[in-house]
C-alpha cells in the first residue's frame, strides 16, 4: 500500500467530512421532524369528525410513506451517481429534502383546502423519502472515495455519527418548541417553525456543498472510461448477490438497533414502567450522544483492527449492554441513565456497516449497490421492526431485549464470516483504485 493511502487526514479531508456530516445531519432532521409533531399534524390535516385512531393511523401512514419511497428514490439517484458523478447527486439530494420541508411548513391545513391538504402532505413526504434514499448511500460513497484507504473507517464512522445527530437535533428542537410554546400556540402555527428551520438549514448546507469536489475515484473511472456501460442495477443483481445479501443483513442490524434502543425505548419505558416522559427523553438524549461517540470509536477500530474484529467485538458488547439496559433500566434513575448510555454506546457498532458496504462493491457500481441494498432493507426492517417488537411483547415483556439480542447474534455471525473472508481475500476490496 502506497504512502498516499496511508497518510493522515488533511485539511481538505476534514472539510469534505465536515460538510458531508453536517448536510447529512440536517437532512435526517428534516426527515424525522415530522414524527415529533405527528399529533398536531393529524389534528390539522384530517377531517375533525373522524375517530382518533383513524386520524393517528393516517398520520403515521403518511410518515411511513417516506420509508417506502426510499428504495425507488435511492436507486434512481444512485444510477445517475454511478453514471454522471457523485457530487451532482450529493447536492441534488439535499435540495430535494430542503424544498419539501419548507413546503410542509407553509402547507395550508384541512380547514383551508380540504382533502387536498393531506394529499399534498403525502406527496411532500414521498419526495423527502426519495431524497433520504439518495443522501445516505451517497454520503458514505462520497467520503470513502475521498479519504486515504487507511482512514475510510473513521470517515464512515464519523459520517454515520453525523447522520444520527439529526435525530438528536430533531428531539431537542421538538423539546424546545414544546417548552416555550403552549399547545394552543403550537397548533396555531408553532409546529411550522421546525420545518422552516430545517428547510432553511438544508438550503444553507446545499450552498456549502458547492465547495466540495468530485471524488478522485470517480474522476479516475471517467479518465479510464471505466464507468458501467450496462445498467448499474442490472450489474449489481447479476454479479454481486453476495455483497447485496451481506449489505442487507447489516442494514437490518443498523436500522433495527437504532429503532428499538433509541426511537422506541422512551415510549416502551413510559408504558411498561410508568416512567415520566421528561425523564425518559433526557436519558434518551444521553443515549443518543453516546451512540454518536460509539460510531466514531467503531470507525477508529475498523482502521486499526479491521472490520471483522470490530463487528465481532462490537456485537458481543451490544448483546451485553442492551440486555442489561432492558432488564435493569427501570430499577432506579441512576440505572436508567447509566444502562441506557452504555446501550447507546454499544449500538455504535453500526459505524462499521458503511465501511463494509463501500468495500463490498466495485467503484463503477458502488453507489447503486449500496443504495439498492441499504434502502430496500431499511424499508423492510425499518418498517417491520416496531410492529414485530410490539407483537412479541404480548408474549414477553422482554421482547425488545430478545430482538436486539438476536440482531447482536446476527452481527457476530457476519463478523466471524468476514474474518474468514478477509483471510481468503474475498468480498472486501480496495476502494481507492
C-alpha positions in Angstrom: 0.0 0.0 0.0 1.5 3.3 -1.0 2.2 6.4 1.1 -0.9 8.3 -0.2 -3.2 5.5 1.1 -1.5 5.6 4.5 -1.4 9.3 5.0 -3.3 11.1 7.7 -6.4 13.1 7.0 -5.5 16.5 5.7 -7.4 19.8 5.8 -9.4 19.1 2.6 -10.4 15.7 4.0 -11.7 17.3 7.2 -13.6 19.9 5.2 -15.2 17.2 3.0 -16.1 15.1 6.0 -17.5 18.0 8.0 -19.7 19.3 5.1 -20.9 15.8 4.4 -21.8 15.1 8.0 -23.4 18.5 8.5 -25.6 18.1 5.5 -26.5 14.5 6.5 -27.5 15.6 10.0 -29.7 18.4 8.7 -31.3 16.0 6.1 -32.0 13.4 8.8 -33.5 16.2 10.9 -35.8 17.2 8.1 -36.8 13.5 7.6 -37.7 12.7 11.2 -39.1 16.1 12.5 -42.5 15.1 11.2 -42.8 12.3 13.8 -42.3 14.7 16.7 -45.3 16.8 15.6 -47.4 13.9 14.3 -50.2 14.5 16.8 -50.8 18.2 16.0 -50.4 17.5 12.2 -53.1 14.8 12.5 -55.4 17.2 14.1 -54.9 19.9 11.5 -54.7 17.9 8.2 -57.5 15.4 8.5 -61.3 15.8 9.0 -62.3 16.7 12.5 -65.1 14.2 12.7 -63.1 11.0 12.1 -62.1 8.7 15.1 -58.8 9.5 16.8 -57.4 6.0 16.0 -58.1 6.6 12.2 -56.5 10.0 12.3 -53.4 8.6 14.0 -53.2 5.7 11.6 -53.5 8.1 8.6 -50.9 10.4 10.0 -48.3 7.7 10.6 -49.2 6.2 7.3 -48.0 9.4 5.6 -44.9 9.2 7.8 -44.3 5.6 6.7 -44.7 6.6 3.0 -41.3 8.3 3.3 -39.7 5.0 4.1 -41.5 3.2 1.3 -40.2 5.9 -1.2 -36.6 5.4 -0.1 -35.7 2.4 -2.4 -37.1 4.0 -5.6 -35.5 7.4 -4.9 -32.3 5.9 -3.8 -32.0 3.6 -6.9 -32.7 6.4 -9.4 -30.3 8.9 -7.7 -27.6 6.1 -7.4 -28.0 5.2 -11.1 -27.0 8.8 -12.1 -24.4 8.9 -9.3 -22.6 6.0 -11.0 -23.1 7.4 -14.5 -22.7 11.2 -14.2 -21.0 11.8 -10.8 -21.2 11.5 -7.1 -21.2 15.3 -6.3 -24.1 16.2 -8.5 -26.4 13.7 -6.8 -25.0 14.6 -3.4 -26.1 18.2 -4.0 -29.4 17.2 -5.5 -30.4 15.0 -2.5 -30.2 17.8 0.0 -32.1 20.2 -2.3 -34.8 17.5 -2.8 -35.1 17.3 1.0 -35.0 21.1 1.8 -37.7 22.2 -0.6 -40.4 19.8 0.6 -39.6 20.5 4.2 -40.1 24.2 3.6 -43.3 23.5 1.7 -44.6 21.4 4.6 -44.1 24.3 6.9 -46.1 26.6 4.6 -48.8 24.0 3.7 -52.5 25.1 4.3 -54.4 22.7 6.6 -57.6 20.8 6.1 -59.8 23.6 7.1 -58.3 25.8 4.4 -58.2 23.4 1.4 -59.9 20.3 2.4 -58.8 16.8 1.2 -56.0 18.5 -0.9 -54.1 19.2 2.3 -53.3 15.5 3.3 -52.7 14.6 -0.3 -50.1 17.3 -0.7 -48.6 16.3 2.6 -48.3 12.7 1.3 -46.6 14.0 -1.9 -44.1 16.0 0.0 -43.3 13.1 2.3 -42.7 10.9 -0.7 -40.2 13.5 -2.0 -38.5 13.5 1.4 -38.2 9.7 1.3 -36.7 9.8 -2.2 -34.1 12.4 -1.0 -33.0 10.5 2.1 -32.7 7.3 0.0 -30.1 9.0 -2.1 -28.4 11.0 0.6 -27.2 8.3 3.0 -25.6 5.9 0.5 -24.3 8.9 -1.5 -22.6 10.4 1.6 -20.9 7.1 2.5 -19.6 6.6 -1.0 -18.5 10.3 -1.3 -16.4 10.4 1.9 -15.0 6.9 1.4 -13.7 7.8 -2.1 -12.1 11.0 -0.9 -10.1 9.9 2.1 -7.0 7.6 2.2 -7.6 3.8 2.2 -6.4 3.5 5.8 -8.8 6.2 7.0 -12.1 5.0 5.5 -13.2 3.5 8.8 -13.1 6.7 10.8 -14.6 8.7 7.8 -17.6 6.3 7.6 -18.0 6.1 11.4 -17.9 9.9 11.8 -20.4 10.4 8.9 -22.7 7.9 10.5 -22.5 9.7 13.8 -23.3 12.9 11.9 -26.4 11.3 10.3 -27.6 10.1 13.8 -27.0 13.6 15.2 -30.0 14.7 13.1 -32.2 12.5 15.3 -30.8 14.2 18.4 -31.3 17.7 16.8 -34.9 16.9 16.0 -35.6 15.7 19.5 -34.0 18.9 21.0 -35.9 21.2 18.7 -39.2 19.5 19.5 -38.4 19.7 23.2 -37.6 23.4 22.9 -40.8 24.2 20.9 -43.0 22.3 23.4 -41.3 24.0 26.4 -41.5 27.6 25.0 -45.0 27.4 23.4 -48.4 26.4 24.7 -50.3 23.6 23.0 -52.7 26.2 21.6 -49.7 28.2 20.2 -48.2 25.1 18.6 -51.5 24.2 16.9 -51.9 27.8 15.8 -48.6 27.8 13.8 -45.8 26.9 16.2 -45.5 23.4 14.7 -44.4 25.1 11.4 -41.2 26.6 12.9 -39.1 23.3 12.9 -40.0 22.7 9.3 -39.0 26.3 8.3 -35.7 25.9 10.3 -35.0 22.5 8.6 -35.6 23.8 5.1 -33.5 26.9 5.6 -30.6 25.0 7.1 -30.9 22.5 4.3 -30.5 25.2 1.7 -27.5 26.5 3.6 -25.9 23.1 3.6 -26.5 22.7 -0.1 -24.8 26.1 -0.7 -21.8 25.0 1.4 -21.6 21.7 -0.5 -20.7 23.6 -3.7 -17.2 23.8 -2.3 -16.9 20.0 -2.4 -15.1 18.3 -5.3 -15.9 15.2 -7.3 -14.3 12.1 -5.8 -10.9 11.1 -7.1 -12.2 7.6 -7.7 -15.0 8.7 -10.0 -12.7 11.1 -11.9 -10.3 8.2 -12.5 -13.1 6.0 -13.7 -14.0 8.7 -16.1 -10.4 9.1 -17.3 -10.1 5.4 -17.9 -13.5 5.2 -19.5 -14.3 2.5 -16.9 -17.8 3.7 -16.0 -20.5 1.0 -16.2 -21.8 0.6 -19.7 -24.7 -1.6 -18.7 -27.5 -0.6 -16.3 -25.7 -0.4 -12.9 -28.6 -2.1 -11.1 -28.6 -5.0 -13.5 -24.8 -5.5 -12.9 -25.4 -5.4 -9.2 -28.2 -8.0 -9.3 -26.3 -10.3 -11.7 -22.8 -10.3 -10.3 -22.9 -9.1 -6.7 -25.6 -11.1 -5.0 -23.4 -12.0 -2.0 -22.5 -8.3 -1.4 -26.2 -7.4 -1.6 -27.1 -10.1 0.9 -24.4 -9.1 3.4 -25.3 -5.4 3.0 -29.0 -6.0 3.6 -28.4 -8.0 6.7 -26.0 -5.4 8.1 -28.6 -2.7 7.3 -31.1 -4.7 9.3 -28.7 -4.6 12.2 -28.2 -0.8 11.8 -31.8 0.2 11.3 -33.4 -2.1 13.9 -31.0 -1.4 16.7 -31.5 2.3 16.4 -35.2 1.9 16.1 -35.5 -0.3 19.2 -32.9 1.2 21.5 -33.2 4.9 20.6 -36.5 5.5 18.9 -38.9 3.0 20.6 -37.4 2.7 24.0 -38.8 6.0 25.5 -42.4 5.0 24.8 -41.8 1.4 25.9 -40.4 2.5 29.2 -43.2 5.0 29.8 -45.8 2.4 29.0 -44.3 -0.6 30.8 -42.9 1.0 33.9 -44.8 4.3 34.1 -41.6 6.3 33.9 -42.2 10.1 33.4 -41.9 11.2 29.8 -39.5 14.1 30.6 -37.1 11.6 32.4 -37.0 9.1 29.6 -36.4 11.8 27.0 -33.5 13.2 29.0 -31.9 9.7 29.3 -32.6 9.1 25.6 -30.7 12.2 24.7 -27.7 11.0 26.6 -28.0 7.6 24.9 -28.1 9.2 21.5 -24.9 11.3 22.3 -23.2 8.0 23.4 -24.4 6.4 20.1 -22.6 9.2 18.2 -19.4 8.5 20.2 -19.8 4.8 19.7 -20.0 5.2 15.9 -16.7 7.2 15.9 -15.0 4.7 18.1 -16.2 1.9 15.8 -14.7 3.7 12.8 -11.4 4.1 14.6 -11.4 0.5 15.5 -12.0 -0.6 11.9 -8.9 1.3 10.7 -6.8 -0.3 13.4 -8.2 -3.8 13.9 -10.2 -4.4 10.7 -14.0 -4.7 10.0 -14.3 -8.4 11.1 -12.8 -7.9 14.6 -14.7 -4.7 15.2 -18.1 -6.2 14.2 -17.5 -9.3 16.2 -16.4 -7.5 19.4 -19.0 -4.8 19.0 -21.8 -7.3 18.6 -20.8 -9.0 21.8 -20.8 -5.6 23.6 -24.2 -4.8 22.1 -25.6 -8.1 23.4 -24.3 -7.5 26.9 -25.2 -3.8 27.2 -28.6 -3.9 25.6 -29.7 -6.9 27.8 -28.6 -5.0 31.0 -30.5 -1.9 29.8 -33.8 -3.6 29.1 -33.6 -5.7 32.3 -32.3 -3.0 34.8 -33.2 0.4 33.5 -36.4 0.8 35.5 -34.8 -0.1 38.8 -33.6 3.5 39.6 -33.0 6.8 37.9 -29.2 6.2 38.0 -29.6 2.8 36.4 -31.8 4.3 33.7 -29.2 6.9 32.7 -26.1 4.6 33.1 -27.5 1.5 31.3 -29.1 3.4 28.5 -25.9 5.4 27.9 -24.0 2.1 27.7 -26.6 0.6 25.4 -26.5 3.6 23.2 -22.7 3.4 23.0 -22.8 -0.3 22.1 -25.3 0.4 19.3 -22.4 2.5 17.8 -21.2 -0.8 16.3 -23.3 0.2 13.4 -20.5 2.6 12.5 -18.7 -0.4 10.9 -21.6 -1.1 8.5 -20.9 1.6 5.8 -17.2 0.6 5.7 -18.1 -3.0 4.8 -20.6 -1.9 2.2 -18.4 0.5 0.4 -15.7 -2.2 0.1 -18.2 -4.9 -0.9 -18.9 -3.3 -4.3 -16.6 -2.2 -7.2 -16.3 1.5 -7.8 -18.2 1.5 -11.1 -21.5 0.3 -9.5 -20.7 1.1 -5.8 -23.4 3.8 -5.3 -26.1 1.7 -6.9 -25.1 -1.5 -5.0 -25.1 0.3 -1.6 -28.3 2.3 -2.3 -30.3 -0.8 -3.5 -29.2 -3.0 -0.6 -29.5 -0.3 2.1 -32.8 1.3 1.1 -34.6 -2.0 0.3 -33.5 -3.5 3.7 -34.3 -0.2 5.5 -37.8 -0.1 4.0 -38.5 -3.7 5.1 -36.9 -3.9 8.5 -37.2 -0.2 9.5 -41.0 -0.5 9.0 -41.5 -4.1 10.3 -39.3 -3.8 13.5 -41.8 -1.7 15.5 -44.7 -4.0 14.5 -42.7 -7.1 15.2 -41.5 -5.9 18.7 -45.0 -4.8 19.6 -46.5 -8.2 18.7 -43.7 -10.1 20.5 -44.4 -8.0 23.7 -47.7 -9.8 24.0 -45.6 -13.0 24.6 -42.8 -11.5 26.7 -42.2 -8.0 28.2 -38.6 -8.5 27.4 -39.3 -8.8 23.6 -37.2 -5.7 22.8 -34.2 -7.2 24.6 -34.6 -10.5 22.8 -34.9 -8.8 19.5 -31.7 -6.8 19.9 -30.0 -9.9 21.2 -31.0 -11.7 18.0 -29.5 -8.9 16.0 -26.3 -9.0 18.0 -26.1 -12.7 17.2 -26.5 -11.8 13.5 -23.7 -9.3 13.8 -21.5 -11.8 15.5 -22.1 -14.4 12.8 -21.4 -11.9 10.0 -18.3 -10.8 11.8 -16.9 -14.3 12.0 -17.8 -14.9 8.4 -16.0 -11.7 7.4 -12.9 -12.8 9.3 -12.8 -15.9 7.2 -13.5 -13.9 4.0 -10.7 -11.4 4.9 -8.2 -14.3 5.3 -9.3 -15.6 1.8 -9.2 -12.1 0.3 -12.8 -12.2 -0.8 -15.7 -9.7 -0.7 -13.8 -6.7 0.8 -11.9 -4.9 -1.8 -9.8 -1.7 -2.1 -11.8 1.5 -2.5 -9.3 4.0 -3.8 -8.3 2.1 -7.0 
